[in-house]
Amino acid sequence: MGKYAGMYIKNLPDKPGADDEIMHDLKNMGRLLVKGTVKHSYPFCWRSQTPLIYRGFDCWFIKVEAIKEQMIANNKTTRWVP
């Protein structure tokens, strides 16, 4: 993320984030159309009370049904040790 690498994504009372920096840079480039605040419900971590950030990432999925019988056969020949 270049300049914003390592910065927290949101501004929090005890942790300044990338929001203000991004807004400042967009304004300087003439690309900030509107800056405002919208109040809405937002998910927070029940332990730390920090906002949960949803992000997409690459992941792999295995079609297990296609190899189910092979997996069962392999499990029967595996020596499982606790």
MMTF fields as JSON, N, C-alpha, C and O atoms, coordinates in Angstrom:
{
  "mmtfVersion": "1.0.0",
  "mmtfProducer": "UNKNOWN",
  "numBonds": 327,
  "numAtoms": 328,
  "numGroups": 82,
  "numChains": 1,
  "numModels": 1,
  "chainsPerModel": [1],
  "groupsPerChain": [82],
  "chainIdList": ["A"],
  "bondAtomList": [4, 2, 8, 6, 12, 10, 16, 14, 20, 18, 24, 22, 28, 26, 32, 30, 36, 34, 40, 38, 44, 42, 48, 46, 52, 50, 56, 54, 60, 58, 64, 62, 68, 66, 72, 70, 76, 74, 80, 78, 84, 82, 88, 86, 92, 90, 96, 94, 100, 98, 104, 102, 108, 106, 112, 110, 116, 114, 120, 118, 124, 122, 128, 126, 132, 130, 136, 134, 140, 138, 144, 142, 148, 146, 152, 150, 156, 154, 160, 158, 164, 162, 168, 166, 172, 170, 176, 174, 180, 178, 184, 182, 188, 186, 192, 190, 196, 194, 200, 198, 204, 202, 208, 206, 212, 210, 216, 214, 220, 218, 224, 222, 228, 226, 232, 230, 236, 234, 240, 238, 244, 242, 248, 246, 252, 250, 256, 254, 260, 258, 264, 262, 268, 266, 272, 270, 276, 274, 280, 278, 284, 282, 288, 286, 292, 290, 296, 294, 300, 298, 304, 302, 308, 306, 312, 310, 316, 314, 320, 318, 324, 322],
  "bondOrderList": [1, 1, 1, 1, 1, 1, 1, 1, 1, 1, 1, 1, 1, 1, 1, 1, 1, 1, 1, 1, 1, 1, 1, 1, 1, 1, 1, 1, 1, 1, 1, 1, 1, 1, 1, 1, 1, 1, 1, 1, 1, 1, 1, 1, 1, 1, 1, 1, 1, 1, 1, 1, 1, 1, 1, 1, 1, 1, 1, 1, 1, 1, 1, 1, 1, 1, 1, 1, 1, 1, 1, 1, 1, 1, 1, 1, 1, 1, 1, 1, 1],
  "groupList": [{"groupName": "MET", "atomNameList": ["N", "CA", "C", "O"], "elementList": ["N", "C", "C", "O"], "formalChargeList": [0, 0, 0, 0], "bondAtomList": [1, 0, 2, 1, 3, 2], "bondOrderList": [1, 1, 2], "singleLetterCode": "M", "chemCompType": "L-PEPTIDE LINKING"}, {"groupName": "GLY", "atomNameList": ["N", "CA", "C", "O"], "elementList": ["N", "C", "C", "O"], "formalChargeList": [0, 0, 0, 0], "bondAtomList": [1, 0, 2, 1, 3, 2], "bondOrderList": [1, 1, 2], "singleLetterCode": "G", "chemCompType": "PEPTIDE LINKING"}, {"groupName": "LYS", "atomNameList": ["N", "CA", "C", "O"], "elementList": ["N", "C", "C", "O"], "formalChargeList": [0, 0, 0, 0], "bondAtomList": [1, 0, 2, 1, 3, 2], "bondOrderList": [1, 1, 2], "singleLetterCode": "K", "chemCompType": "L-PEPTIDE LINKING"}, {"groupName": "TYR", "atomNameList": ["N", "CA", "C", "O"], "elementList": ["N", "C", "C", "O"], "formalChargeList": [0, 0, 0, 0], "bondAtomList": [1, 0, 2, 1, 3, 2], "bondOrderList": [1, 1, 2], "singleLetterCode": "Y", "chemCompType": "L-PEPTIDE LINKING"}, {"groupName": "ALA", "atomNameList": ["N", "CA", "C", "O"], "elementList": ["N", "C", "C", "O"], "formalChargeList": [0, 0, 0, 0], "bondAtomList": [1, 0, 2, 1, 3, 2], "bondOrderList": [1, 1, 2], "singleLetterCode": "A", "chemCompType": "L-PEPTIDE LINKING"}, {"groupName": "ILE", "atomNameList": ["N", "CA", "C", "O"], "elementList": ["N", "C", "C", "O"], "formalChargeList": [0, 0, 0, 0], "bondAtomList": [1, 0, 2, 1, 3, 2], "bondOrderList": [1, 1, 2], "singleLetterCode": "I", "chemCompType": "L-PEPTIDE LINKING"}, {"groupName": "ASN", "atomNameList": ["N", "CA", "C", "O"], "elementList": ["N", "C", "C", "O"], "formalChargeList": [0, 0, 0, 0], "bondAtomList": [1, 0, 2, 1, 3, 2], "bondOrderList": [1, 1, 2], "singleLetterCode": "N", "chemCompType": "L-PEPTIDE LINKING"}, {"groupName": "LEU", "atomNameList": ["N", "CA", "C", "O"], "elementList": ["N", "C", "C", "O"], "formalChargeList": [0, 0, 0, 0], "bondAtomList": [1, 0, 2, 1, 3, 2], "bondOrderList": [1, 1, 2], "singleLetterCode": "L", "chemCompType": "L-PEPTIDE LINKING"}, {"groupName": "PRO", "atomNameList": ["N", "CA", "C", "O"], "elementList": ["N", "C", "C", "O"], "formalChargeList": [0, 0, 0, 0], "bondAtomList": [1, 0, 2, 1, 3, 2], "bondOrderList": [1, 1, 2], "singleLetterCode": "P", "chemCompType": "L-PEPTIDE LINKING"}, {"groupName": "ASP", "atomNameList": ["N", "CA", "C", "O"], "elementList": ["N", "C", "C", "O"], "formalChargeList": [0, 0, 0, 0], "bondAtomList": [1, 0, 2, 1, 3, 2], "bondOrderList": [1, 1, 2], "singleLetterCode": "D", "chemCompType": "L-PEPTIDE LINKING"}, {"groupName": "GLU", "atomNameList": ["N", "CA", "C", "O"], "elementList": ["N", "C", "C", "O"], "formalChargeList": [0, 0, 0, 0], "bondAtomList": [1, 0, 2, 1, 3, 2], "bondOrderList": [1, 1, 2], "singleLetterCode": "E", "chemCompType": "L-PEPTIDE LINKING"}, {"groupName": "HIS", "atomNameList": ["N", "CA", "C", "O"], "elementList": ["N", "C", "C", "O"], "formalChargeList": [0, 0, 0, 0], "bondAtomList": [1, 0, 2, 1, 3, 2], "bondOrderList": [1, 1, 2], "singleLetterCode": "H", "chemCompType": "L-PEPTIDE LINKING"}, {"groupName": "ARG", "atomNameList": ["N", "CA", "C", "O"], "elementList": ["N", "C", "C", "O"], "formalChargeList": [0, 0, 0, 0], "bondAtomList": [1, 0, 2, 1, 3, 2], "bondOrderList": [1, 1, 2], "singleLetterCode": "R", "chemCompType": "L-PEPTIDE LINKING"}, {"groupName": "VAL", "atomNameList": ["N", "CA", "C", "O"], "elementList": ["N", "C", "C", "O"], "formalChargeList": [0, 0, 0, 0], "bondAtomList": [1, 0, 2, 1, 3, 2], "bondOrderList": [1, 1, 2], "singleLetterCode": "V", "chemCompType": "L-PEPTIDE LINKING"}, {"groupName": "THR", "atomNameList": ["N", "CA", "C", "O"], "elementList": ["N", "C", "C", "O"], "formalChargeList": [0, 0, 0, 0], "bondAtomList": [1, 0, 2, 1, 3, 2], "bondOrderList": [1, 1, 2], "singleLetterCode": "T", "chemCompType": "L-PEPTIDE LINKING"}, {"groupName": "SER", "atomNameList": ["N", "CA", "C", "O"], "elementList": ["N", "C", "C", "O"], "formalChargeList": [0, 0, 0, 0], "bondAtomList": [1, 0, 2, 1, 3, 2], "bondOrderList": [1, 1, 2], "singleLetterCode": "S", "chemCompType": "L-PEPTIDE LINKING"}, {"groupName": "PHE", "atomNameList": ["N", "CA", "C", "O"], "elementList": ["N", "C", "C", "O"], "formalChargeList": [0, 0, 0, 0], "bondAtomList": [1, 0, 2, 1, 3, 2], "bondOrderList": [1, 1, 2], "singleLetterCode": "F", "chemCompType": "L-PEPTIDE LINKING"}, {"groupName": "CYS", "atomNameList": ["N", "CA", "C", "O"], "elementList": ["N", "C", "C", "O"], "formalChargeList": [0, 0, 0, 0], "bondAtomList": [1, 0, 2, 1, 3, 2], "bondOrderList": [1, 1, 2], "singleLetterCode": "C", "chemCompType": "L-PEPTIDE LINKING"}, {"groupName": "TRP", "atomNameList": ["N", "CA", "C", "O"], "elementList": ["N", "C", "C", "O"], "formalChargeList": [0, 0, 0, 0], "bondAtomList": [1, 0, 2, 1, 3, 2], "bondOrderList": [1, 1, 2], "singleLetterCode": "W", "chemCompType": "L-PEPTIDE LINKING"}, {"groupName": "GLN", "atomNameList": ["N", "CA", "C", "O"], "elementList": ["N", "C", "C", "O"], "formalChargeList": [0, 0, 0, 0], "bondAtomList": [1, 0, 2, 1, 3, 2], "bondOrderList": [1, 1, 2], "singleLetterCode": "Q", "chemCompType": "L-PEPTIDE LINKING"}],
  "groupTypeList": [0, 1, 2, 3, 4, 1, 0, 3, 5, 2, 6, 7, 8, 9, 2, 8, 1, 4, 9, 9, 10, 5, 0, 11, 9, 7, 2, 6, 0, 1, 12, 7, 7, 13, 2, 1, 14, 13, 2, 11, 15, 3, 8, 16, 17, 18, 12, 15, 19, 14, 8, 7, 5, 3, 12, 1, 16, 9, 17, 18, 16, 5, 2, 13, 10, 4, 5, 2, 10, 19, 0, 5, 4, 6, 6, 2, 14, 14, 12, 18, 13, 8],
  "groupIdList": [1, 2, 3, 4, 5, 6, 7, 8, 9, 10, 11, 12, 13, 14, 15, 16, 17, 18, 19, 20, 21, 22, 23, 24, 25, 26, 27, 28, 29, 30, 31, 32, 33, 34, 35, 36, 37, 38, 39, 40, 41, 42, 43, 44, 45, 46, 47, 48, 49, 50, 51, 52, 53, 54, 55, 56, 57, 58, 59, 60, 61, 62, 63, 64, 65, 66, 67, 68, 69, 70, 71, 72, 73, 74, 75, 76, 77, 78, 79, 80, 81, 82],
  "secStructList": [7, 4, 4, 4, 6, 6, 7, 5, 1, 1, 7, 5, 6, 6, 5, 7, 5, 2, 2, 2, 2, 2, 2, 2, 2, 2, 2, 2, 6, 6, 7, 7, 7, 7, 7, 7, 7, 7, 7, 7, 7, 7, 7, 5, 7, 6, 6, 6, 7, 7, 5, 7, 7, 7, 7, 7, 7, 7, 7, 7, 7, 7, 7, 2, 2, 2, 2, 2, 2, 2, 2, 2, 2, 2, 2, 2, 2, 7, 7, 7, 7, 7],
  "xCoordList": [0.813, 0.0, 0.861, 0.361, 2.114, 2.986, 3.078, 3.465, 2.725, 2.815, 2.02, 2.393, 0.943, 0.05, 0.377, -0.334, 1.435, 1.814, 2.062, 2.758, 1.492, 1.688, 0.747, 0.699, -0.002, -0.948, -2.248, -2.649, -2.903, -4.208, -5.206, -5.076, -6.187, -7.095, -8.043, -8.394, -8.454, -9.403, -8.732, -7.727, -9.302, -8.852, -9.566, -10.793, -8.807, -9.361, -8.827, -7.795, -9.502, -9.045, -7.588, -6.872, -7.144, -5.776, -4.841, -3.679, -5.331, -4.539, -4.861, -5.829, -4.056, -4.342, -4.21, -3.311, -5.105, -5.113, -4.877, -4.487, -5.117, -4.847, -5.949, -5.719, -7.124, -8.245, -7.856, -8.05, -7.315, -6.985, -5.911, -5.988, -4.907, -3.84, -4.391, -4.027, -5.257, -5.838, -6.692, -6.599, -7.525, -8.36, -7.501, -7.802, -6.443, -5.537, -4.907, -4.864, -4.424, -3.789, -4.779, -4.457, -5.987, -7.006, -7.37, -7.546, -7.482, -7.796, -6.682, -6.958, -5.429, -4.301, -4.218, -3.742, -4.675, -4.668, -5.907, -6.023, -6.837, -8.068, -9.041, -9.883, -8.945, -9.806, -10.826, -11.604, -10.836, -11.804, -13.067, -13.054, -14.148, -15.402, -16.178, -16.623, -16.343, -17.115, -16.471, -16.051, -16.394, -15.931, -17.033, -17.469, -17.468, -18.545, -18.556, -17.699, -19.538, -19.697, -21.075, -22.078, -21.113, -22.368, -22.435, -21.533, -23.496, -23.67, -24.449, -25.541, -23.868, -24.527, -23.968, -22.917, -24.677, -24.174, -22.961, -22.89, -22.03, -20.789, -20.333, -20.453, -19.809, -19.398, -18.103, -17.147, -18.086, -16.913, -16.528, -17.384, -15.235, -14.738, -15.235, -15.1, -15.8, -16.345, -15.244, -15.498, -14.011, -12.92, -12.22, -12.053, -11.809, -10.993, -11.8, -11.282, -13.058, -13.929, -13.379, -13.668, -12.59, -12.092, -12.961, -13.533, -13.069, -13.91, -13.359, -12.147, -14.266, -13.882, -13.804, -14.736, -12.702, -12.497, -12.647, -11.918, -13.591, -13.789, -12.898, -12.872, -12.175, -11.329, -11.337, -11.437, -11.232, -11.166, -9.744, -8.791, -9.594, -8.271, -8.401, -9.456, -7.323, -7.311, -7.364, -6.728, -8.11, -8.141, -8.416, -8.91, -8.087, -8.268, -9.362, -9.506, -10.121, -11.129, -10.876, -10.527, -11.051, -10.833, -12.184, -12.986, -12.419, -13.66, -13.519, -13.126, -13.845, -13.604, -14.435, -13.962, -15.653, -16.509, -15.855, -16.053, -15.078, -14.444, -13.34, -13.018, -12.757, -11.649, -11.988, -11.1, -13.263, -13.698, -13.256, -12.694, -13.498, -13.15, -11.645, -11.196, -10.862, -9.405, -8.927, -8.0, -9.548, -9.179, -9.484, -8.688, -10.638, -11.009, -10.018, -9.584, -9.666, -8.701, -7.342, -6.706, -6.894, -5.608, -5.636, -4.642, -6.756, -6.872, -6.774, -6.255, -7.269, -7.204, -5.774, -5.466, -4.895, -3.503, -2.579, -1.38, -3.122, -2.312, -2.221, -3.216, -1.035, -0.848, -0.984, -0.076, -2.102, -2.389, -1.81, -2.102, -1.002, -0.383, -0.831, -0.675, -1.389, -1.841, -0.678, -0.889],
  "yCoordList": [-1.192, 0.0, 1.262, 2.356, 1.117, 2.28, 3.103, 2.603, 4.352, 5.306, 4.869, 5.2, 4.138, 3.763, 2.392, 1.92, 1.761, 0.43, 0.474, 1.358, -0.476, -0.579, 0.28, 0.147, 1.16, 2.007, 1.233, 0.434, 1.491, 0.893, 1.554, 2.739, 0.807, 1.312, 2.407, 3.312, 2.336, 3.306, 4.185, 3.802, 5.372, 6.241, 5.83, 5.735, 5.59, 5.261, 6.277, 6.9, 6.455, 7.455, 7.277, 8.264, 6.043, 5.807, 5.331, 5.023, 5.267, 4.731, 5.481, 5.143, 6.51, 7.219, 6.271, 5.431, 6.418, 5.504, 6.193, 7.359, 5.457, 5.933, 6.846, 7.554, 6.852, 7.651, 9.109, 9.61, 9.778, 11.199, 11.42, 12.373, 10.544, 10.665, 10.496, 11.245, 9.526, 9.27, 10.454, 10.9, 10.97, 12.136, 13.334, 14.038, 13.56, 14.685, 14.548, 15.51, 13.356, 13.13, 13.264, 13.851, 12.722, 12.854, 14.318, 14.738, 15.091, 16.514, 17.24, 18.05, 16.952, 17.592, 17.238, 18.041, 16.045, 15.623, 16.104, 15.891, 16.754, 17.214, 16.097, 16.232, 14.991, 13.832, 13.578, 12.628, 14.406, 14.241, 15.0, 16.226, 14.272, 14.902, 15.412, 16.56, 14.572, 14.927, 14.263, 13.108, 14.996, 14.414, 14.643, 15.772, 13.565, 13.68, 12.476, 11.597, 12.459, 11.372, 10.761, 11.471, 9.448, 8.724, 7.822, 7.019, 7.951, 7.095, 5.856, 5.943, 4.703, 3.44, 2.394, 2.592, 1.288, 0.221, -0.411, -0.519, -0.819, -1.363, -2.472, -2.333, -3.578, -4.684, -4.367, -3.856, -4.675, -4.466, -5.775, -6.613, -5.946, -7.109, -7.042, -6.008, -8.12, -8.114, -8.053, -7.638, -8.463, -8.428, -7.082, -6.499, -6.588, -5.366, -4.112, -3.002, -4.273, -3.155, -2.351, -1.161, -2.993, -2.34, -2.755, -3.845, -1.896, -2.243, -3.453, -3.618, -4.287, -5.429, -4.966, -4.349, -5.264, -4.856, -6.091, -7.071, -6.026, -7.121, -6.867, -5.76, -7.886, -7.733, -9.035, -10.123, -8.904, -10.075, -10.599, -9.823, -11.887, -12.471, -13.763, -14.395, -14.137, -15.365, -16.573, -16.582, -17.567, -18.802, -19.971, -19.801, -21.13, -22.352, -23.193, -23.23, -23.859, -24.788, -26.137, -26.197, -27.202, -28.543, -29.234, -29.235, -29.807, -30.546, -31.917, -32.895, -31.969, -33.147, -34.345, -35.48, -34.103, -35.219, -36.055, -37.269, -35.415, -36.135, -37.076, -38.04, -36.812, -37.647, -38.306, -38.795, -38.317, -38.84, -40.285, -40.597, -41.16, -42.578, -42.753, -43.565, -42.01, -42.088, -41.609, -42.186, -40.567, -40.055, -41.079, -41.271, -41.736, -42.755, -43.915, -44.412, -44.341, -45.44, -45.045, -45.844, -43.831, -43.362, -43.241, -43.543, -42.806, -42.688, -44.054, -44.16, -45.089, -46.428, -46.956, -47.807, -46.465, -46.921, -45.991, -46.251, -44.925, -43.962, -44.371, -44.771, -44.271, -44.559, -43.252, -42.422, -43.059, -41.827, -41.934, -42.885, -40.973, -40.965, -39.705, -38.598, -39.867, -38.668, -37.819, -36.785],
  "zCoordList": [0.0, 0.0, 0.0, 0.262, -0.285, -0.416, 0.849, 1.905, 0.733, 1.839, 3.072, 4.198, 2.868, 3.962, 4.562, 5.449, 4.089, 4.584, 6.083, 6.581, 6.791, 8.23, 9.051, 10.273, 8.401, 9.134, 9.332, 8.486, 10.475, 10.716, 9.771, 9.463, 9.314, 8.283, 8.791, 8.035, 10.039, 10.595, 11.642, 12.241, 11.854, 12.941, 14.221, 14.252, 15.262, 16.568, 17.575, 17.325, 18.701, 19.681, 20.102, 20.27, 20.274, 20.735, 19.627, 19.892, 18.394, 17.29, 16.004, 15.324, 15.652, 14.403, 13.214, 13.171, 12.268, 11.134, 9.814, 9.756, 8.77, 7.421, 6.882, 5.902, 7.485, 6.971, 6.701, 5.593, 7.7, 7.55, 6.494, 5.719, 6.459, 5.463, 4.052, 3.145, 3.871, 2.552, 2.122, 0.978, 3.027, 2.712, 2.331, 1.367, 3.08, 2.818, 1.428, 0.662, 1.114, -0.186, -1.336, -2.368, -1.162, -2.208, -2.448, -3.591, -1.369, -1.511, -2.268, -3.153, -1.921, -2.59, -4.073, -4.876, -4.441, -5.847, -6.596, -7.803, -5.885, -6.519, -6.814, -7.702, -6.088, -6.343, -5.243, -5.332, -4.214, -3.126, -3.508, -3.621, -3.704, -4.106, -2.902, -2.892, -1.892, -0.7, 0.501, 0.433, 1.598, 2.847, 3.877, 4.101, 4.49, 5.462, 6.377, 6.296, 7.239, 8.184, 8.001, 7.923, 7.934, 7.848, 9.067, 9.301, 9.84, 11.023, 10.618, 10.056, 10.912, 10.635, 11.591, 12.201, 11.711, 12.577, 11.914, 10.689, 12.722, 12.207, 13.139, 14.356, 12.599, 13.477, 14.221, 13.637, 15.511, 16.345, 17.01, 17.297, 17.254, 17.973, 19.411, 20.066, 19.9, 21.262, 22.309, 23.44, 21.955, 22.928, 22.976, 24.047, 21.812, 21.779, 21.49, 21.614, 21.109, 20.75, 19.569, 19.444, 18.702, 17.493, 16.319, 16.327, 15.303, 14.153, 13.405, 13.267, 12.93, 12.116, 10.664, 10.148, 10.024, 8.642, 7.756, 7.906, 6.845, 5.908, 4.701, 4.164, 4.28, 3.113, 2.327, 2.895, 1.038, 0.192, 0.113, 0.187, -0.034, -0.196, -0.985, -1.004, -1.628, -2.409, -1.476, -0.422, -1.864, -1.081, -2.023, -3.138, -1.548, -2.322, -1.69, -0.468, -2.521, -2.045, -2.713, -3.892, -1.964, -2.492, -2.622, -1.689, -3.762, -4.006, -3.337, -3.973, -2.056, -1.225, -1.679, -1.631, -2.113, -2.52, -3.618, -3.675, -4.487, -5.595, -5.127, -5.822, -3.96, -3.461, -2.126, -1.429, -1.775, -0.48, -0.252, 0.798, -1.21, -1.05, -0.906, -0.097, -1.67, -1.587, -0.214, 0.354, 0.315, 1.643, 2.731, 3.65, 2.627, 3.613, 3.563, 4.602, 2.363, 2.217, 2.79, 3.478, 2.515, 3.047, 4.563, 5.224, 5.119, 6.575, 7.257, 8.368, 6.595, 7.174, 7.228, 8.061, 6.353, 6.344, 7.122, 7.224, 7.664, 8.413, 9.87, 10.474, 10.428, 11.86, 12.617, 12.588, 13.289, 14.025, 15.433, 16.159, 15.81, 17.139, 17.876, 17.362, 19.083, 19.821, 20.304, 20.936]
}
